Amino acid sequence: MKKMLLPLLVLGATLGFAFRPAAIDPLPIGAVMPKADVKLTAIYGSDGTLADARKENGLLVIFSCNTCPYVIKNQSRNNEAAAFAESKGIGVIILNSNEAQREGADSPKEMKKYAAAQQYKWTYAIDKNAEIADAFGATRTPEVYLFDKNNKLVYHGAIDDNPSDAAAVTRNHLKEAINDLTSGREVTVKTSKSVGCSIKRAK
């Protein structure tokens, strides 16, 4: 067993993947947004904090990147969700926490190119040392966190119920959560499972 484990660890180190000794607990529903005042460097959009990005009805935080096949495949859905949030008075910020790939495919230069190609209309910022991802318990790209106007988490998870096939979606979790939130109702489905690539944290 030890002989098998060593090559895997060496391979992981070579590829730049981080190994964490323990699972990261997700931020619980109802929790107040952590790290709201941490200054973030925007590669596309404006520098600022999560608090700065919040609008009158709350904030949508999307953990994303340039490279994950799920992000790339579902980018139109991600953009539609972000645009819908903004139309409902909810601020949007997209965070790239892939610190292990910061010198390569998720570098600031590549982030800027990707955001321009996708015609982002919102801030795309570096989550340095995955500080925000760690505080939120984020592990995937894409993964979304929706906060109300009081900075309380009301929804966490996936954009919809079928990231593999847009034609087979039966429920748009995020859109429904936004509709509930902005209509003054309790969010019906508060959590769902994010499907995507792991966030590549630095060692």
N, C-alpha and C positions, 0 to 999 in steps of 0.2 A: 504494500500500500504506500509506504514511504517513497519507494522508487518511482511510483506513478505520480505522486503528489509533487515532487520536486520539479520535474520538467514542466508541469502545469504552472507552477509559481514563476518559474523562469520565463515561460512564454508570456504570462500576464504582465510581468515587469517589462519585458521587451516591447510589448504592444502599448504600454503606458496605461493599462487599466489599474484602478485602485482597488485594493482589498481592504474592506472594513471588518473589524473583528466582531461587530454586532450590528443587528438590523437597526435601521433608523425608524423611530416611531413617527407616524404621520400626525400632523397637527389635528387635534380633535375639532369636530364641528362645534361652533360656539366660542372657540378660542379667539382671543384678540390677536390681530396681525403682529407677528414678531418682526424685529429689524425694520420697522417702518421708516426709521429716520437714517438708515445707512445710505450714504451717498453712493450712487451707482454711475459708472461710466457708460454713457450711451454711445454705441457705434453708429446707430441710426436713430435720429430723433434728438431729444434733449436730455442732458445730464440732470440728475435729480434723485429723489428718494421715492419709495413706494407711496409715501404720504403725498408727495407732490403729484404723482400720477393719478391719484384717486379723484373721481368726480362726484357730483352731488348724490348719486345713488350707490356709489361703491367703487370697487376696483376688481378687475380680472387680471390675475397673474398667470401667465402661461410659461411653463418651462419647456424650452425647445432648443433647437440647434440647427446646423446646416446639413448634417450628414445622415441622420437616422432615416432609414427607408420609410418608416411609418410617418415621419414628419413630411418628407418629400411627397409621398403618395397622397397624403391628406392635406396638403398645404391649402388647397382651395377651401376645404372645410374649416381649417384653422382661421383663415382670413375672413370667411363669412361669419364665424362665431365672434371674432373680434369686432367686426363692423357692426354686428347686431348689438353687442354689448355697448358700444359707443353710442349707437342710436337710441339706447335706453338710458343714457346719462351715466354710464359706468365707464371709468377709465380703464385703459388697457396697457399693460407692459409685458414684453416678452423677454425672458431671461435665459441666457446661455450659461450653463454651469459646468460645461465640459472642460474643466481645467487641465485634464490630462492631454487634451488635444489643442491647447491654446497656441502652441507653436506650429500647428499644422492646419488641419481642415476646419477647425473652429477658431482660427486666429481672428483678430480684429479686422484685418484686410478681407478675409473670406466672409466674415459676418456682414460686412458692409456690402460686398458684392451680392450676397444671397438676399439681403433685405431689399436691395434695389431691384433685383430680378423679380422678386415676389411682390413688388410695389407696396411694401409695408407703409401704412399710414399711422403707425404707432411706434413707440420707442422699443428698440432692440438693444439690450444692455448686457454687459458682462457681469456675471455673478462671481466676483473674485473669490477664489478659494472655496467656491460653492457655499458661501456663508448663508445666503438666503435659502438655498435648497436644503442645507442641513437644518436650519431653524424650522422650515416648513415640513421636513420629512419627505421631501420630493425625491423620487427614485427613477422616474421615467421621462422620456420625451416622446410625444407630448404629454403633459400632465397639467391640469388646470385647477386653480384655487379662486373661488369667487367670494369676495368680502362685501358686506353691506356698508352703508354710509357711516356706521359706527365702528368700522374696522373689525367686525366679527365675521368669522368664517361661516358661510351658509351652504357652500357646496364644494366638493373636492372629488376629482377623478377624471373621467374621460369626457370628450365632447359629445359623443353619442354611443349607441350600443353596438356598433359594428364598424370598427376601424379598418377592417379588412375589405369591406365591400360597401361603398356608399349607397349602392342601389338596394341593399338589404337592410338599411337602417330602419328600425321601427320606432325608436324614441331618441330625440335630441335632448340628452340629459341637461346640457349646459343651457340651451335655449329655454327649456322649460323652467329651469332654476331661475334664470334671469326674469322670465315672465312672472313667476311667483313672487320674486323679490320686489320687482318694481310695481306689482299690483297690491303689495301690502299683505300678501299671503305667506304662510309658512312654506318653505321649500319642501315639496313632496318627496323627491328622491334627493337625499343629501350627500350620498357617496356612491361612487361606482368604481370599477376596476380600470385603471389606466393600462393600456396595452401599447408597448413601444420599446424603445431601446433604453438600456440603463444609462443613467448619467455617469459620465466618465470623470470621476473625481480624481484629483491629484493625490499622490501618495503622501 
